[in-house]
Amino acid sequence: MPFSAYLVWRFRPGQRDAARHWLADVAERLMRVERGAGKGPSIQALKAADGTNPRAINLALTASGLRKLDLDDRRLRQFSLEFLEGMAPKPTVPTQIPRRSNLLGDAGDSLPAHWNWGGWSDDDVDGMLLLYAADEPTLHALVNAEIQAMKAAAEPVADRRGSGPVILKGRLYDDRKEHFGFKDGISQPTIEGSPLAKRSRQRLKQKTSAAAYEEEGGKALSEKGQRISLVKPGEFLLGYVNERRECISDGSARGQANARDLLRNGTYMVFRQLEQDVPAFEDFVASVAERLHGSTDPDKIEDVAARLVGRYRSGEPLVPRADDSPDKPDRNDFLFSHEDGAGLACPIGAHIRRANPRDAIGPDPDTALRLSKMHRIIRRGRPYGTRRDSEQGKSNGTGAGRGVAFIALNADIAGQFEMIQHSWLNNAHFGGLYSGTDPLGHAPRTGDEFAIQQRPTNVHVERPRPFVTVRGGAYFFLPGINAVRALATEASGH
């Protein structure tokens, strides 16, 4: 469903019964796996293409929202400290940036004081509705229907720019490219036990050549792909075993009559509105191409852009194709340590190398790959705003900001999203580098640069300022359907 809307809302004060009825109603309309399990749409129905009007609803709650549902302290303490504290806690000392904002690099233009929503504001964000549809008219109708349905219990949060409610509308295009022009969403973990994982295991028993997997049309992972991408479900779903052989659950529910494990089948959702300065990015890439190649021909510009990201805009990675590599442009079963340890093909500081170092950061490649699975996230990005025509060098629309609605799903915010952000993306000494942060990152740093590994000496390119700015965000809990039902019951005081 390529069209999406992210509706930020807060509970109306004193409307506890209305909140209970609304949550109970929403619980039966949420996206589910199987048909017949409720009034909501199902993945089975979508895959069957049975003529139904495709749409999906998901519900996420902040710590503020859970508190307003009168969860007692014992139940709240089962949630992670990062979630309870929030993405952007207010400073206790006006002149100091809070620890979490420092950790995430939310400073300068991305300081939470400047956000359009969330951030250091007295306006609580209690939750978000994630709405999806197959076309724009259906999405528009869905948004209006959900605003009407919540009317007695909750209201949309106002955008602090005075431009109305916070309803961030996104769209996936057929080429799957984001506003900088790169094919997005290629590198994703595969959950052990999922249909893709089971299918890949079965194919491995039957056929072992790379060509055999290509016959499956990308519907199965090669042996190497499984080694890289298979991750235990507990890294993404609470209540299941993770890569540490642990299981995060709601201990307060044990031994309690009629008490539900609110965490089970839920996850933590990181949501960030990231605005992209496309003209600045294009100007920077062209200037570096002129410096390195003495030319701003499209091929030279493409070479520079690919080095910043680690992939060409088509999705083809810079890591050379191995003998067992699949024959497709957006291949993903490659490793850094063995195949490009020095970063001569894909620079060590490139975006994809920082976001997922695979086997490159650790005492040895095998251990590094195992450890990296403890920090994977399921990431989704939806471009919002008018699309820029990079070939013509001008906008298809005017006035509106453009960027990506960034979503990360993880069971451990500190060990997954925050660790990636702080220790890999914002770390000037990542992978043995001496300076520089993620070239697509938002964290401002004086003298920030990007190193391109070459022989006999590396090339160091100064980055004038970030091309991405945080405009809003929050940490959410994305509950399972039974948890939403339980929250509706607990909100009633029974």
FENSUL-V759643 format. One record per run of one state. SS is the DSSP state (helix for helix, strand for strand, loop for the rest). FROM is the first residue (numbers start at 1). LEN is the number of residues. Records with the same first field share a line. If there is no record, write none. Layout:
SS->FROM-LEN  FROM-LEN
This chain:
loop->1-2  12-4  28-4  33-9  49-6  62-1  69-4  77-4  86-13  105-3  111-1  115-2  119-8  134-2  150-4  157-1  159-6  166-1  172-5  178-5  184-6  192-3  207-3  216-7  232-1  236-5  242-5  248-3  254-13  277-1  294-4  310-1  312-5  318-19  341-10  356-9  376-2  385-3  390-4  396-7  411-3  426-4  433-16  453-6  463-5  479-2  492-3
strand->3-9  32-1  42-1  55-7  117-2  127-7  154-3  158-1  165-1  167-5  177-1  183-1  190-2  230-2  241-1  247-1  267-10  311-1  317-1  378-7  388-2  394-2  403-8  449-4  459-4  468-11
helix->16-12  43-6  63-6  73-4  81-5  99-6  108-3  112-3  136-14  195-12  210-6  223-7  233-3  251-3  278-16  298-12  337-4  351-5  365-11  414-12  430-3  481-11
